[in-house]
């Protein structure tokens, strides 16, 4: 009987490890700071259509969700996502859009949380900037990396 419990405990540990590895791989799909290929993963996750608008110093990959929401991912000529914005009736999965930067976003919000209730969530760190606001059925936000903004592109471009 003791051997059976040891086998079950070992299987549980293996399952937990497998889940952790899988979760880490999924985070790599998120857009901010990722490659242009990550935009397609976002489109699939959100079950949406995509349109690309070429600008002189970057491209905008616009993802239109079935619920009327719009996600824009701003991509450098070298294929890196330097900014994302969203608007719509629901907040998109920010873990997906912010990727590895979601932890920094979450931790900064927790460290500066002064009151409870509904309020815009804003993070202005040295590199990461995230701004979210809105109310039921009308949410918007944006996130960008200062270090990845192309020359001549201002943060106001990300909207």
N, C-alpha and C positions, 0 to 999 in steps of 0.2 A: 504494500500500500504506500509506503514511504517513497519508493521509486516512482510510482505513478504521479504523486504530488510534485516530485522534482521535475519530471518530464513536463507536466502542465506549467509549472513555474518557468521553466526554460522556454517553453513555447510562448508564454505571455511576454517574456522579455524580448524575444525575437520579434513578436508582433509589434510591440511598442517601438522598437528600433526601426522596423520597416516603416511604420507610420511617420516617425520623425524624419526619416530620409525622404519619404514621399512628400511630406509637407515642405521640406526645404527645397525640393526640386520645383514644386509649384510656385513658390515665392519668386523663383528666378524668372518666371514668365512675365511678371508684372512690368509695366511700361517704363516708369521713370528711371532714367539712367541705363535702361536696357537698349537692346538693338531694335531696329525697325521691324525685325521679324516678330518681336514681342507684341506688336500691334495686332497681328493676325491672331495670336493667342487670346488677346483681349476681345477681339471681334467674335471669336468662337464662344468664349465664356459668356459674353453678354447676348449671344444669339442675335447679332445685329448685322447691318450692312455697312460697307465702308466705302468712302470716297476720298481720293487724294487730291489736294489742291497744292500745286507747286508755287512757291514764292521765291524771290531772288536768293534769299539766304537760308531757307529752310522749307520743309514741306509740312502741310497739315493733313494728318490722317483723321478724317471725321467719321466717327462710328455712330450710326443712328440706331438706337434701341427700339424695340417694338412697343415700349411703353411711352414713346415720345421723347425720351431722354437723348441727349447728344453728348458724346465724349470726343474731345479733340486732343490728339497727341501730336506734339510738335517735334519734328525730327530734323537733325542737322544733315548737311550734305554727306557727312561721313557715316550716316546711318544710326546715330544715337538719339534717343528720346530725351530732350532737355526740359520738356514741360508737358503738362496735361491740364485740361480744363473740363468741367462737366456742368450740365444743367438739365433739369428735368423733374419729374414728379417724385423720384426717389433718389437717394444717394447711392451711387454705384459702389461696388466693393472696393474700398480704398486699399485694402490689403493687396488686391490685384493691381491697382493702378500705381500705388507707391512702391510696391516691391520691398526691397530691403530697407527702404527709407521709412516704411510704415512703423517700424519699431522706434525710430528716432522721433517721428511725429507723435506716436502714442506716449512715449516716455516724457517728452517735453510738455505735452498737455497735462499729464498727471502731475508733473513737478510744479506747474504754474496754476493748478486748479485752485481757485479761490472761493468759488461758490458753486452750488448745484443749480440745476435748472437748464433751461434752453438758452443758449447763447452761441454766437459764432465761434468757431474753433480756428485759432490763428497761431501759426508757428513761424517765427522769423529767426532762424538760426543763421550762422555764418554762410552756409551753402544752401540748405534746404529752406524753402518758403512754401507754406501750405495755408490757404485761406478757404474756409467753408462758411456758408451762411444759408439762410432760407427758412422756410416754414413748410408745413404739410403741403405736398403736391407742387412745391416750387423751391427746389434746392439748386444751389450753384456753388462752384468752387474752382480753385486752380492750385496747381503745385508746380514748382520749377526748381532747378538747380542753378544757382548763380554761376558756378564754375563751368557750366556747360552752355551758357547762353552764347550763341554765335556773335562775333564782332558786329556791332551796329544794330543788334536786336535788343530791344528794351523789355523789361518784365511786363510792361503794359501790353505788349503784343499777345501775351497769353491770356485769352479771355473766352 
